[in-house]
Amino acid sequence: MFTNTFRRGVLLCCLLAATAGCDRVTKHYAMTALAGEGSQSYLGDTVRLDYHENPGGFLSAGADWAPRTRAVVFELANGAFLLTALVLAYRYKWSRLAAVGLILFIAGGLSNLIDRVAIGTVIDFLNVGIGHWRTGIFNVADVAIMAGAALLAIDHWRPERLSRRAA
């Protein structure tokens, strides 16, 4: 039992490190190769690389707030939220799917938090779409956050979990 729990914990820590590490490497590339350059287009303009420093949250929400307010909301509150999520991840027994989702969510949030603390903004550089239908500019950490949230939602609404709750 202990070995399985230990092995699972090690694998989840590796997932966290790999996810956050991938985000850090791609942001470093964006800062060194894309900053000050024009937008780069790939796959028939389906993918664009365009350097952007986002002082706000999701889709630049709060970007026009006072710097002190942004720091409290996006650094302190985010840090407290991530710490709480880590405690929950440690204390409760999660399904494999939910554990992976939670770790992806935490890894993405942690990597974006590192940006906020270190440089005061989050480095975004990816944009996808077709024609005028495009996403906002995002990064690998944002993908991890969204994938983690999706896995948590899928786990929550799985038929076998719902049947256990009803019983």
C-alpha positions in Angstrom: 0.0 0.0 0.0 2.7 2.5 1.0 4.7 1.8 -2.1 1.7 2.4 -4.4 1.0 5.7 -2.6 4.6 6.7 -2.7 4.9 5.8 -6.4 1.7 7.7 -7.2 3.0 10.7 -5.4 6.4 10.6 -7.2 4.6 10.3 -10.6 2.3 13.3 -9.7 5.3 15.4 -8.6 7.0 14.5 -11.9 3.9 15.6 -13.8 3.9 18.9 -11.9 7.6 19.5 -12.6 7.3 18.5 -16.3 4.3 20.7 -16.8 5.7 23.8 -15.0 9.1 23.1 -16.6 7.6 23.0 -20.1 5.8 26.3 -19.5 9.0 27.9 -18.1 11.0 26.8 -21.2 8.4 28.0 -23.7 8.1 31.4 -21.9 11.9 31.7 -22.0 11.8 31.1 -25.7 9.0 33.7 -26.1 11.0 36.3 -24.1 14.2 35.7 -26.1 12.9 35.0 -29.6 9.5 36.7 -29.9 9.8 39.8 -27.8 10.1 42.9 -30.0 9.4 40.8 -33.1 6.2 40.7 -35.2 3.6 38.0 -35.0 4.8 34.6 -36.5 2.2 32.5 -38.3 2.1 28.7 -38.8 -0.2 26.1 -40.3 -2.0 28.5 -42.6 -2.4 31.1 -39.8 -4.0 28.6 -37.5 -1.3 29.1 -34.9 0.3 32.5 -34.2 3.2 33.2 -31.9 2.9 36.8 -30.6 4.7 38.0 -27.5 2.5 39.7 -24.9 3.0 40.6 -21.2 -0.4 40.3 -19.5 -0.6 42.2 -16.2 -4.2 41.0 -15.6 -5.8 37.6 -15.2 -7.7 35.5 -17.7 -8.2 37.4 -21.0 -6.5 40.4 -19.3 -9.3 40.8 -16.7 -8.1 43.3 -14.1 -5.2 44.6 -16.3 -6.3 48.2 -15.6 -6.5 47.8 -11.8 -4.0 49.6 -9.6 -0.7 47.7 -9.3 -1.3 47.1 -5.6 -4.8 45.7 -6.1 -3.5 43.4 -8.9 -0.7 42.2 -6.6 -3.1 41.3 -3.8 -5.6 39.5 -6.1 -3.3 37.9 -8.6 -0.3 37.1 -6.3 -1.5 36.7 -2.7 -5.0 35.3 -3.3 -3.7 33.1 -6.1 -0.8 31.8 -3.9 -3.3 31.1 -1.0 -5.6 29.3 -3.4 -2.8 27.1 -4.8 -1.5 26.3 -1.3 -5.0 25.2 -0.3 -5.3 23.1 -3.5 -1.9 21.4 -2.6 -3.2 20.7 0.9 -6.4 19.2 -0.5 -4.3 17.1 -3.0 -2.3 15.7 -0.1 -5.1 15.1 2.5 -7.8 13.5 0.4 -8.0 10.4 -1.6 -8.5 11.4 -5.2 -9.2 9.2 -8.2 -6.3 9.0 -10.7 -8.1 11.2 -13.1 -8.9 13.9 -10.5 -5.4 13.8 -9.1 -3.9 14.4 -12.6 -6.4 17.2 -13.2 -5.6 18.8 -9.9 -1.8 18.6 -10.5 -2.1 20.1 -14.0 -4.2 22.9 -12.5 -1.7 23.5 -9.8 1.3 23.4 -12.1 -0.1 25.9 -14.5 -1.2 28.2 -11.7 2.2 27.9 -10.0 4.1 28.7 -13.2 2.0 31.8 -13.9 2.4 32.9 -10.2 6.2 32.7 -10.7 5.9 35.1 -13.6 3.7 37.5 -11.5 6.1 37.5 -8.6 9.3 37.7 -10.7 8.3 40.2 -13.4 4.9 41.5 -12.4 3.1 40.2 -15.5 2.5 36.8 -17.2 4.2 36.0 -20.5 1.6 35.0 -23.1 2.5 34.1 -26.7 0.1 31.6 -28.3 -3.0 32.4 -30.3 -5.0 29.8 -32.3 -8.0 30.1 -34.6 -9.3 30.2 -38.1 -9.8 33.5 -39.9 -11.4 36.0 -37.6 -12.4 33.3 -35.1 -9.4 33.4 -32.7 -8.7 32.7 -29.0 -7.1 35.2 -26.8 -3.3 35.1 -26.3 -2.3 32.4 -23.8 0.6 30.2 -22.7 1.3 26.5 -21.9 0.4 27.1 -18.2 -3.1 28.3 -19.3 -3.5 25.1 -21.3 -2.5 23.0 -18.2 -5.0 25.0 -16.1 -7.8 24.4 -18.6 -6.9 20.7 -19.1 -6.8 20.2 -15.3 -10.1 21.9 -14.8 -11.6 19.8 -17.6 -10.3 16.5 -16.0 -11.7 17.5 -12.6 -15.1 18.2 -14.2 -15.0 14.9 -16.1 -14.1 13.0 -13.0 -16.9 14.8 -11.0 -19.6 13.8 -13.6 -18.4 10.3 -14.4 -21.4 7.9 -14.4 -19.7 5.5 -11.9 -19.1 8.3 -9.5 -22.6 9.6 -9.8 -24.0 6.1 -9.1 -21.8 5.8 -6.0 -23.1 9.1 -4.7 -26.7 8.0 -5.3 -26.3 4.7 -3.4 
